[in-house]
Amino acid sequence: MNPESDQPTTSRNGFTVIELMVVIAVAAILASVLLPALAGSRTQSALAVCLENQRQFARAWTMFGADHIDYMPSASTANATNENLFAWRITPGNLPSGPVTVPSGQTAAQFYDRFGFQRGALYPYINNANIIHCPADLRGLQTSGSGAPVWCSYSMVDNMNGAVAPSPPTLDYRVHKTIDVRHPSDRIVMNEESGARTDTRPAPNGSTVFELLGTFVPFKLGTGSGGDAPDPNANPKFSVMASGGTTGWFDSPAAFNNNGATFSFCDGHAEFHRWQDAATLQLAAKPTTLFPALSFSSATNDLTWLYSHIATPLWP
């Protein structure tokens, strides 16, 4: 007889309390290590998509000019075609007509923003209406005004054949043809904007869609009637308008991507720029309709960078 066969046997059906605590502690440590890395990966992925959107905008912008005797598409979002002003997109409130039924699963802002882009000057060169939204722009999950979500993440700089025309003899701070831009690799076409959504005209289905009002106007206009531009010869540089008026943040910037924004340029490339001034980030987080939203002295680093990349007749 095997004496070992007479020994009682025991079995375990689970973990001890100490073992469970060890497993939980290890899981917590792994989560603390992996979750920030996953969040960072999502941020980088959204930024990569946004930069590719901007590259497509830039390429479409250059192709439009090549097909239209160097005229730029208009930064305006109105349904205007006079003076070779073909709006890059048409906002819902400016659509002359359109479907009156919004497809299931889409908000009116999503549907009509895409629809208006498809009727704008850039769409024939892109054929993808989804690029008007940056995946890092979470305002579509939030609300604006009475509760309508926002969707389009991008605006074109008003200086690029924009809508804010000055009254003569005030200097026209805009440029209208691609050949007017002498430093295309340094001049912005499109940017992200987190401005207050104050355009509340009804969409074709009668609903109110909260939209950016027109173009991205990058600086406080001078003492004239809508014209002028920051003076590159001022001290500090760009701190005043050529007419003597002050400069400052006018339309609010965006900081959807890691405290910065993406920009497309006249030569076809795109860049990410991280804001340096705390006041700029505060404005991006809480846009305002007060003009100027910030003085030049409140955000000198960011405004100097921005104005250095905006094409004007004084700084082409």
C-alpha positions as CSV (number, residue, x, y, z in Angstrom):
1,M,0.0,0.0,0.0
2,N,1.3,3.4,-0.8
3,P,1.3,5.4,2.4
4,E,0.9,8.6,0.4
5,S,-2.6,7.5,-0.8
6,D,-3.9,7.8,2.8
7,Q,-3.0,11.5,3.0
8,P,-6.0,13.9,2.7
9,T,-6.1,16.0,-0.5
10,T,-7.2,19.7,-0.7
11,S,-8.1,21.8,-3.7
12,R,-8.4,25.6,-4.3
13,N,-11.4,27.1,-6.1
14,G,-10.2,30.8,-6.1
15,F,-7.7,33.4,-5.1
16,T,-6.9,34.5,-1.6
17,V,-7.6,38.0,-0.5
18,I,-3.9,38.9,-0.7
19,E,-3.6,37.5,-4.2
20,L,-6.6,39.5,-5.4
21,M,-5.2,42.6,-3.9
22,V,-1.9,42.0,-5.7
23,V,-3.7,41.5,-9.0
24,I,-5.8,44.7,-8.5
25,A,-2.6,46.6,-7.7
26,V,-0.8,45.4,-10.8
27,A,-3.9,46.2,-13.0
28,A,-4.0,49.7,-11.5
29,I,-0.3,50.3,-12.2
30,L,-0.7,49.0,-15.8
31,A,-3.7,51.3,-16.3
32,S,-1.8,54.3,-15.0
33,V,1.0,53.6,-17.4
34,L,-1.1,52.7,-20.5
35,L,-4.0,55.0,-20.4
36,P,-2.0,58.3,-20.8
37,A,-0.1,56.6,-23.7
38,L,-3.4,55.6,-25.3
39,A,-4.8,59.1,-24.9
40,G,-1.6,60.5,-26.4
41,S,-1.9,58.1,-29.3
42,R,-5.5,59.3,-29.9
43,T,-4.4,62.9,-29.8
44,Q,-1.6,62.3,-32.3
45,S,-4.0,60.4,-34.6
46,A,-6.5,63.3,-34.6
47,L,-3.7,65.8,-35.3
48,A,-2.5,63.7,-38.2
49,V,-6.0,63.6,-39.7
50,C,-6.4,67.4,-39.2
51,L,-3.1,68.1,-40.9
52,E,-4.1,65.9,-43.9
53,N,-7.4,67.8,-44.1
54,Q,-5.3,71.0,-44.2
55,R,-3.0,69.7,-46.9
56,Q,-6.1,68.8,-49.1
57,F,-7.5,72.3,-48.6
58,A,-4.1,73.8,-49.6
59,R,-3.8,71.6,-52.7
60,A,-7.4,72.4,-53.7
61,W,-6.8,76.1,-53.2
62,T,-3.7,76.1,-55.5
63,M,-5.6,74.1,-58.2
64,F,-8.5,76.5,-58.1
65,G,-6.2,79.4,-58.8
66,A,-4.5,77.5,-61.7
67,D,-8.0,77.0,-63.3
68,H,-9.2,80.6,-62.7
69,I,-6.5,82.8,-64.1
70,D,-4.8,83.1,-60.7
71,Y,-8.0,84.3,-58.8
72,M,-8.3,82.8,-55.4
73,P,-11.5,81.2,-54.2
74,S,-13.2,83.5,-51.7
75,A,-12.8,83.3,-48.0
76,S,-16.4,84.3,-47.8
77,T,-19.0,81.7,-46.9
78,A,-21.8,83.6,-48.6
79,N,-23.3,82.4,-51.9
80,A,-21.4,85.0,-53.9
81,T,-19.8,84.8,-57.4
82,N,-19.3,88.4,-58.3
83,E,-15.7,89.7,-58.9
84,N,-14.6,86.1,-59.2
85,L,-15.5,85.6,-55.6
86,F,-16.5,81.9,-55.5
87,A,-17.1,81.0,-51.8
88,W,-14.9,78.1,-50.6
89,R,-18.0,76.8,-48.9
90,I,-21.6,78.1,-48.3
91,T,-22.9,78.1,-44.7
92,P,-26.4,76.7,-44.1
93,G,-28.0,80.2,-43.7
94,N,-26.6,81.3,-47.0
95,L,-27.8,78.3,-49.0
96,P,-30.4,79.4,-51.6
97,S,-32.0,76.0,-51.5
98,G,-31.4,72.5,-50.3
99,P,-32.9,69.3,-49.0
100,V,-35.5,69.8,-46.3
101,T,-35.0,66.4,-44.6
102,V,-32.0,65.8,-42.5
103,P,-30.9,62.1,-42.8
104,S,-31.3,59.9,-39.7
105,G,-28.2,59.9,-37.5
106,Q,-27.0,63.4,-38.5
107,T,-27.5,66.8,-37.0
108,A,-28.6,69.7,-39.1
109,A,-25.2,71.2,-38.6
110,Q,-23.4,68.1,-39.9
111,F,-25.7,67.6,-42.9
112,Y,-25.9,71.2,-44.1
113,D,-22.2,72.0,-43.4
114,R,-21.3,69.1,-45.7
115,F,-24.0,70.1,-48.2
116,G,-22.7,73.7,-48.3
117,F,-19.1,72.6,-48.8
118,Q,-20.2,70.4,-51.7
119,R,-21.5,73.5,-53.4
120,G,-18.4,75.6,-52.7
121,A,-15.3,76.3,-54.8
122,L,-13.0,73.7,-53.3
123,Y,-15.1,70.6,-53.3
124,P,-14.5,69.7,-57.0
125,Y,-10.8,69.4,-56.2
126,I,-11.3,67.3,-53.0
127,N,-14.6,65.3,-53.4
128,N,-14.7,64.6,-49.7
129,A,-17.1,66.6,-47.6
130,N,-15.9,65.0,-44.3
131,I,-12.7,67.0,-44.3
132,I,-14.4,70.1,-42.9
133,H,-14.4,68.5,-39.4
134,C,-11.3,68.0,-37.3
135,P,-11.7,64.9,-35.1
136,A,-10.1,66.8,-32.2
137,D,-12.9,69.4,-32.4
138,L,-15.4,68.1,-29.8
139,R,-17.8,71.0,-30.1
140,G,-20.1,68.7,-32.2
141,L,-20.7,66.7,-29.0
142,Q,-21.4,69.9,-27.0
143,T,-23.9,72.7,-27.6
144,S,-24.0,76.3,-28.6
145,G,-26.7,78.9,-28.2
146,S,-30.1,77.1,-27.7
147,G,-28.6,73.7,-28.1
148,A,-27.6,73.2,-31.7
149,P,-24.3,71.4,-32.1
150,V,-21.5,72.9,-34.2
151,W,-19.6,71.0,-36.9
152,C,-17.2,72.8,-39.4
153,S,-13.8,73.3,-37.8
154,Y,-12.1,75.4,-40.3
155,S,-12.2,79.0,-41.7
156,M,-10.3,80.7,-44.5
157,V,-8.4,83.9,-43.6
158,D,-10.3,86.9,-44.7
159,N,-7.2,88.4,-46.3
160,M,-7.4,85.7,-49.0
161,N,-9.9,87.3,-51.3
162,G,-12.3,87.8,-48.4
163,A,-15.6,89.5,-47.8
164,V,-14.7,92.5,-45.6
165,A,-14.2,95.0,-48.4
166,P,-12.9,98.5,-47.3
167,S,-14.4,101.7,-48.4
168,P,-12.1,103.7,-50.8
169,P,-9.7,105.3,-50.4
170,T,-8.8,103.1,-47.4
171,L,-6.2,100.5,-48.2
172,D,-7.6,97.1,-49.2
173,Y,-5.7,94.7,-46.8
174,R,-6.8,91.7,-48.8
175,V,-5.0,89.9,-51.7
176,H,-7.1,88.5,-54.6
177,K,-4.8,86.6,-56.8
178,T,-2.3,83.8,-56.1
179,I,0.4,85.7,-57.8
180,D,0.0,88.5,-55.3
181,V,1.4,86.2,-52.6
182,R,5.2,86.5,-52.9
183,H,6.1,84.1,-50.1
184,P,3.6,81.2,-50.5
185,S,5.4,78.9,-48.1
186,D,4.9,81.4,-45.3
187,R,1.4,82.6,-45.9
188,I,-1.7,81.0,-44.4
189,V,-4.8,80.0,-46.4
190,M,-6.9,78.1,-43.8
191,N,-6.9,77.8,-40.1
192,E,-9.0,76.2,-37.3
193,E,-11.3,78.7,-35.6
194,S,-13.1,78.5,-32.3
195,G,-15.0,81.7,-32.7
196,A,-18.4,82.5,-31.2
197,R,-21.2,80.9,-33.4
198,T,-23.3,84.0,-34.1
199,D,-24.6,83.3,-37.6
200,T,-28.1,81.8,-36.7
201,R,-30.0,82.1,-39.9
202,P,-32.2,79.1,-40.7
203,A,-31.0,76.2,-42.8
204,P,-33.2,75.0,-45.7
205,N,-35.2,72.7,-43.4
206,G,-36.1,75.7,-41.2
207,S,-33.8,74.7,-38.3
208,T,-31.3,77.1,-36.7
209,V,-27.7,76.1,-37.2
210,F,-25.1,78.0,-35.1
211,E,-22.3,78.9,-37.5
212,L,-19.2,81.0,-37.6
213,L,-20.0,84.4,-38.9
214,G,-18.2,84.7,-42.2
215,T,-14.5,84.5,-42.5
216,F,-11.5,84.4,-40.1
217,V,-10.5,88.1,-39.5
218,P,-7.1,87.9,-37.9
219,F,-6.6,91.4,-36.5
220,K,-8.5,94.4,-35.3
221,L,-9.2,96.7,-38.2
222,G,-7.7,100.2,-38.3
223,T,-9.4,103.5,-38.0
224,G,-10.5,103.3,-41.6
225,S,-13.7,101.6,-43.0
226,G,-12.6,98.0,-42.8
227,G,-9.2,98.2,-44.6
228,D,-5.6,98.5,-43.5
229,A,-3.2,95.9,-42.2
230,P,-0.7,95.4,-39.3
231,D,2.4,97.5,-39.9
232,P,5.5,95.3,-40.4
233,N,7.7,98.3,-39.7
234,A,6.2,99.1,-36.3
235,N,8.1,98.7,-33.1
236,P,7.3,96.1,-31.8
237,K,6.6,94.5,-35.2
238,F,2.9,94.4,-36.1
239,S,1.8,96.1,-32.9
240,V,-0.1,98.8,-34.7
241,M,-2.0,99.2,-37.9
242,A,-0.6,101.2,-40.8
243,S,-3.3,103.7,-40.1
244,G,-2.4,104.0,-36.5
245,G,-5.1,101.8,-35.0
246,T,-4.2,99.0,-32.5
247,T,-3.9,95.4,-33.3
248,G,-5.0,92.3,-31.4
249,W,-6.9,89.0,-31.6
250,F,-10.1,89.8,-33.5
251,D,-11.7,86.4,-34.3
252,S,-11.0,83.8,-31.7
253,P,-8.3,81.1,-32.4
254,A,-8.7,77.4,-31.8
255,A,-6.7,75.0,-29.7
256,F,-8.4,71.6,-30.5
257,N,-5.0,69.9,-30.9
258,N,-2.7,69.8,-27.9
259,N,-2.9,73.6,-27.1
260,G,-2.4,74.5,-30.7
261,A,-3.9,74.7,-34.2
262,T,-3.3,73.5,-37.7
263,F,-2.8,75.8,-40.7
264,S,-2.6,75.3,-44.5
265,F,-0.3,77.4,-46.6
266,C,-0.3,78.8,-50.1
267,D,2.5,76.4,-51.4
268,G,0.4,73.4,-50.5
269,H,1.9,72.3,-47.1
270,A,0.3,72.3,-43.7
271,E,1.7,72.9,-40.2
272,F,0.8,72.6,-36.5
273,H,1.5,75.6,-34.3
274,R,1.3,75.4,-30.5
275,W,0.2,78.7,-28.9
276,Q,2.6,80.2,-26.4
277,D,0.5,82.9,-24.6
278,A,-1.9,81.9,-21.8
279,A,-4.3,84.6,-22.9
280,T,-4.6,83.0,-26.3
281,L,-5.5,79.6,-24.8
282,Q,-8.1,81.2,-22.5
283,L,-9.7,82.9,-25.5
284,A,-9.7,79.7,-27.5
285,A,-11.4,77.9,-24.6
286,K,-14.1,80.6,-24.3
287,P,-14.5,82.5,-27.6
288,T,-15.9,86.0,-27.4
289,T,-17.7,88.4,-29.8
290,L,-16.0,91.4,-28.3
291,F,-13.6,93.1,-30.7
292,P,-10.7,93.2,-30.1
293,A,-11.0,90.1,-28.0
294,L,-7.4,90.5,-26.8
295,S,-4.9,93.3,-27.2
296,F,-1.6,92.8,-28.9
297,S,0.2,93.2,-25.6
298,S,-1.8,90.3,-24.1
299,A,-0.7,87.8,-26.7
300,T,2.4,89.2,-28.3
301,N,4.2,85.9,-29.1
302,D,1.1,84.4,-30.8
303,L,0.0,87.5,-32.6
304,T,3.5,88.2,-33.9
305,W,3.7,84.6,-35.3
306,L,0.2,84.9,-36.8
307,Y,0.7,88.3,-38.5
308,S,4.0,87.1,-39.8
309,H,2.1,84.4,-41.7
310,I,-0.8,86.5,-43.0
311,A,-0.6,87.9,-46.5
312,T,-1.4,91.6,-46.9
313,P,-0.4,94.3,-49.4
314,L,2.2,95.5,-46.8
315,W,3.5,92.0,-46.1
316,P,2.8,89.8,-49.3
